[in-house]
């Protein structure tokens, strides 16, 4: 049984062709690499600067949970960067609209109090 499972798994892995699922004429870039490169400097904190204090991790997790639970937010809004350094939370990343920016700011205010910095950017079409 184990051999059959491994054979099926190997066949599926070998037969996967990403070109079948994404056509060459699609012009969609799903990442924000340019923004990530721009944010890599000594001034702006990155995810690697996240504090490992229990209180900071708890606040970050609570805010992320609230953002994901909120209906109507885009995938970009749900994937913003939340960086907590010694009780000061930084929100960074692209969102689809001013409404999403406001909703996330309200959630941050509810979870973090007033000690946060909103660096969210509304994407332009």
N, C-alpha and C positions, 0 to 999 in steps of 0.2 A: 504494500500500500504506500509506503514511504517513497519507494522508487517511482511509482506512478505519479505521485504528487510532485516530486522533484522534476520529472520529465515534462510534465505539463507546465510547471513554473518556468523551466528553462526555455521551452518552446515559446511561451508567451513573451518572455523577456527578449528573445532573439528576433521575434517577429514584429516588435514595436517599431514603428516608423513615424517620427514626429511630423514629417512632411504631409502625412495623410490627414492629420488633425488641424494643421495650420497651413492655409494656402499662401503661396508666395506673394499674392497681390494684397494681402492684408497689411495695412500700415499701422500696427498697434504696438506701442512700446509700453509694457505693463510695469516697468520699474521706474524708480526715481533716482537712478544712479547719479545723475548730474547734481541733484540736490545733496546727495550724500557726500559727493566729492567736495562741493562747496562748503559744507558744514564741518569738514575735517580741518580744524585749526585749533590753536591753543585757547582761543576765546570761547568758542561754543562747545558746551558739553555734548558728548555722544553717549550712546548706550553703554559703552565700556566704562563711562564715568559714573554709572549708577552705583549708589551706595549699597553696601551689603548689610547695613543696620536693619534689624528686624522691623523697626517702626517705618523705615523708608520703603522696604519691600512690601509691607502691609498696605501702605497708602497707594503705592504704584499698582499693586494687584487689585485693590478696591476700585480705583479709577478705571483701570482697563476693563474690569468686569462690568462696570456701569456703562462704559462706552459701547461695549459689545452687546449688552442687553437692550440698549436704546434702539428702538425700531426706526427705520427710515434713514439711517446713516449709511453713507457709501462705504465700500471696502477701503478706500483710501482713508476715510475718517476713522474707521475702526483700527487702522494700522499705523496711526500716528506714533511718533516717538514720545515716550513718557520717561523723563529722566529725573530721578529724585536724588538730590545731593544734600544730605543733612537737613532735611525738612523743607528744602526749596525745590519745587517741582517745575520743570521746564517742559512745555508742550511744543513739539515741532513736527512739521510735515505738511503735505498738501491735503486740502479738503476741497470738496466740489462746490461749496457755496458759503456765503456769509452766514446763512442759517445754521449750517453744520458747525461753523466756527463758534457761533454764539452758544449752541447747545453744548458743545464740548467744554467751553469756558464755564458755563453754568454747572456742569457736572464736576469740573475741577474745583470750583468754588465750594460745592457741597462736600466733596471728599477731602479737600486739602485746606480749606479755609481761604485766607487771602494770600497765602504765601506760595504763589505760583507765577510763572512768566509765560505768557501766551505768545509763541512765535509761529503760530499756524498761518499758512498761506492759502489763499483762495486761488484755485487753478483758473487760468484764463483760457477761453476756448481757442 
